[in-house]
């Protein structure tokens, strides 16, 4: 993979991903699905993934690993020790985090691909040490990098990649390129704004205690996931029981 910039992706993949994204964002059930996903009284991670503290800007902490594990992945014990206790690993993580661009994915340029790739690949390597249950933990690595920089790294959940038609690309850089194109698309941008407004209105008139993400990329990711996995749009059982 070239490290000079985001890799090229055939237009057919971008067009299909855009069509699927617009379908998910404009579905009348998506605001209700997101309400459930972001309700603090459910077992969904939405209300906590980016909010659990501390979230240090220069380290991967135990709270980062906890937040990541809430997205239905496991962090190997050896990896926990490396990220939290090993001085050499922590030093490298600090250097890689400091090298990341302070910008959103849609604003990232070709020169930013290398530091993004360096951080992702280092995290992935330390999650897939010899003897680990998952020798290629790309999903976990994507979720952990998204926890650290939620405006820059998409979660790349397997269900979302399948829904967008990206699974056969098998290339994190190409996935990032597609997500960057989605975030730059004017129509996607408009309907994402509408969806966030709809969610806000729905939350204000609902007994659900909703804490949604501030980052646009995270809301896009969440909307795609709740649509792709067919999350129940009904209010959570906790509130139904109270009624």
SEKOL-322105 format. One record per residue (C-alpha): residue number from 1; x, z, y. Coordinates in pm, whole numbers, plus 50000, padded with zeros to 5 digits. Layout:
N
   resi    east      up   north
    NUM       X       Z       Y
...
END
This chain:
243
   resi    east      up   north
      1   50000   50000   50000
      2   50130   49903   50341
      3   50175   50197   50574
      4   50172   49988   50892
      5   49798   50029   50942
      6   49461   50062   50777
      7   49445   49811   50491
      8   49227   49504   50521
      9   48893   49509   50341
     10   48687   49204   50247
     11   48395   49164   50486
     12   48143   49172   50202
     13   48228   49538   50136
     14   48188   49632   50501
     15   47859   49442   50533
     16   47715   49602   50219
     17   47826   49950   50325
     18   47669   49895   50667
     19   47339   49783   50513
     20   47333   50084   50282
     21   47422   50317   50567
     22   47140   50191   50786
     23   46899   50229   50494
     24   47003   50592   50450
     25   47004   50681   50819
     26   46663   50528   50889
     27   46486   50662   50582
     28   46194   50881   50698
     29   46298   51146   50446
     30   46659   51180   50564
     31   46588   51436   50842
     32   46398   51651   50591
     33   46677   51617   50336
     34   46933   51718   50598
     35   46720   52014   50702
     36   46742   52141   50345
     37   47114   52062   50320
     38   47194   52252   50641
     39   46957   52545   50584
     40   47150   52870   50546
     41   46903   53001   50288
     42   46982   52733   50029
     43   47282   52693   49801
     44   47391   52375   49976
     45   47725   52389   50156
     46   47619   52208   50472
     47   47580   52512   50696
     48   47919   52654   50600
     49   48166   52381   50506
     50   48317   52342   50853
     51   48209   52683   50986
     52   48374   52932   50750
     53   48658   53104   50933
     54   48943   53122   50974
     55   49027   52753   50985
     56   49384   52749   51121
     57   49499   52424   51276
     58   49844   52445   51116
     59   49777   52568   50761
     60   49558   52542   50454
     61   49414   52891   50415
     62   49216   53069   50147
     63   48903   53013   50357
     64   48972   52638   50356
     65   48991   52643   49977
     66   48672   52848   49957
     67   48488   52606   50185
     68   48611   52310   49983
     69   48503   52468   49655
     70   48149   52494   49796
     71   48130   52114   49767
     72   48114   52142   49387
     73   48485   52109   49314
     74   48735   52350   49162
     75   49074   52437   49308
     76   49333   52504   49034
     77   49490   52850   49048
     78   49838   52699   49075
     79   49728   52490   49372
     80   49584   52798   49543
     81   49919   52973   49510
     82   50105   52670   49643
     83   49887   52628   49952
     84   49847   52997   50032
     85   50170   53161   49917
     86   50450   52907   49866
     87   50670   52893   50177
     88   50793   52540   50116
     89   50443   52402   50065
     90   50311   52585   50369
     91   50596   52452   50582
     92   50522   52095   50475
     93   50149   52139   50533
     94   50219   52263   50885
     95   50440   51964   50961
     96   50185   51716   50823
     97   49893   51874   51006
     98   50083   51871   51334
     99   50155   51500   51286
    100   49786   51407   51256
    101   49627   51235   51555
    102   49399   51447   51771
    103   49118   51196   51766
    104   48810   51084   51576
    105   48825   50833   51293
    106   48655   50563   51501
    107   48931   50601   51760
    108   49216   50596   51509
    109   49462   50308   51538
    110   49690   50143   51288
    111   49980   50376   51372
    112   49770   50675   51271
    113   49724   50559   50913
    114   50069   50675   50801
    115   50033   51043   50905
    116   49679   51050   50764
    117   49805   50904   50439
    118   50099   51146   50425
    119   49869   51448   50455
    120   49613   51321   50206
    121   49872   51225   49945
    122   50055   51558   49977
    123   49731   51752   49933
    124   49632   51536   49636
    125   49973   51579   49473
    126   49951   51957   49501
    127   49603   51957   49351
    128   49714   51745   49056
    129   50023   51926   48932
    130   50126   51875   48570
    131   49884   52053   48342
    132   49596   52051   48589
    133   49251   51980   48449
    134   49219   51679   48683
    135   49549   51486   48715
    136   49396   51257   48983
    137   49187   51489   49203
    138   49106   51237   49475
    139   48760   51379   49540
    140   48893   51733   49589
    141   49175   51607   49811
    142   48928   51412   50024
    143   48706   51717   50067
    144   48997   51944   50158
    145   49138   51700   50415
    146   48787   51661   50559
    147   48763   52039   50592
    148   49086   52043   50795
    149   48998   51744   51017
    150   48622   51678   50990
    151   48624   51420   51272
    152   48906   51222   51112
    153   48872   51228   50731
    154   48550   51129   50552
    155   48461   51337   50247
    156   48449   51024   50023
    157   48224   51192   49768
    158   48196   50986   49449
    159   47819   50953   49487
    160   47860   50825   49843
    161   48131   50577   49746
    162   47906   50445   49469
    163   47612   50417   49708
    164   47820   50226   49964
    165   47962   49995   49697
    166   48320   50114   49742
    167   48389   50258   49397
    168   48568   49951   49264
    169   48805   49940   49563
    170   48988   50244   49423
    171   49185   50277   49747
    172   49151   50567   49990
    173   49290   50359   50274
    174   49027   50091   50227
    175   48757   50357   50209
    176   48883   50499   50540
    177   48879   50149   50689
    178   48515   50101   50588
    179   48414   50441   50729
    180   48599   50360   51050
    181   48405   50035   51080
    182   48079   50221   51021
    183   48161   50474   51292
    184   48245   50192   51533
    185   47926   49997   51463
    186   47684   50011   51758
    187   47368   50005   51548
    188   47497   50276   51316
    189   47594   50477   51623
    190   47245   50444   51770
    191   47055   50537   51455
    192   47294   50826   51392
    193   47206   50959   51738
    194   46837   50920   51657
    195   46883   51101   51326
    196   47061   51393   51490
    197   46780   51420   51745
    198   46519   51408   51469
    199   46700   51680   51277
    200   46721   51897   51588
    201   46349   51857   51656
    202   46262   51925   51293
    203   46480   52236   51284
    204   46326   52375   51602
    205   45978   52359   51451
    206   46074   52479   51103
    207   46120   52827   50956
    208   46449   52703   50811
    209   46760   52838   50981
    210   46950   52515   51023
    211   47319   52497   51118
    212   47421   52133   51126
    213   47768   51992   51178
    214   47884   51904   51528
    215   48110   51623   51409
    216   47940   51284   51390
    217   48143   51178   51088
    218   48031   51488   50899
    219   47664   51420   50979
    220   47706   51061   50861
    221   47871   51181   50541
    222   47596   51437   50484
    223   47318   51186   50549
    224   47468   50942   50302
    225   47509   51215   50041
    226   47158   51359   50065
    227   47015   51007   50040
    228   47241   50897   49754
    229   47175   51213   49552
    230   46803   51225   49632
    231   46801   51577   49776
    232   46451   51725   49783
    233   46308   51672   50134
    234   46066   51966   50104
    235   46137   52294   50286
    236   46347   52530   50079
    237   46174   52762   49830
    238   46289   53068   50021
    239   46068   52983   50317
    240   45782   52862   50101
    241   45786   53200   49925
    242   45771   53383   50260
    243   45468   53179   50363
END
